[in-house]
């Protein structure tokens, strides 16, 4: 059973962008059709319990001067600011009262105000869901861990570049923190448990 102190917990939605779910982006994902209904339930439950929700969007300038070395491996050009596929997917987009942050790199911590925001919210635990399990979610979890945050990853609300990479990243996150891997039902039960008190 996952136990959360809601006053110190934030939900981070990593790169829930249009192209992921419409297939119009340049990056390949597996399992997104299964992720979508569960992610919608998670967002609705988090909104009902009023925990902080932080949305991230990877976005790169049209001049492509901010990719750094992201294109050294298997990934093609992706998430350009001029592409409709880079926008938040409409069913998972931020609403008023939630926090939206753009990032130029994989980790949600790198070059963003995330840590300042978490300190301001007095958060010590982050719950992650999003894209890709083996890249942006994994790197964000590792950076959270190295900054002494507790983290959980909702594994059935994440999609990787392929299934082997997805499972390997989840195993790597569990290696960092025992009990890190949870399911969407675990998170929703934890929210309901706290709400019932």
Buried (B, 14 or more C-beta within 10 A) or exposed (E): EBEBEBEBBBBBBBBBBBBBBEEEBEBBBBBBEEBBEBBBBBBEBBBEBEBBBBBBBBBBEEEEEEBEEBEEEEBEEBBBBEBEBBBBBEEBBBEEEBBBBBBBBBBBBEEBEBBEBBEEBEBBBBBBBBBBBBBBBBBBBBBBBEEEBBBBBBBBBBBBBBEEBBBBBBEBBBEBBEEBBBBBBBBBBBBEEBEEE
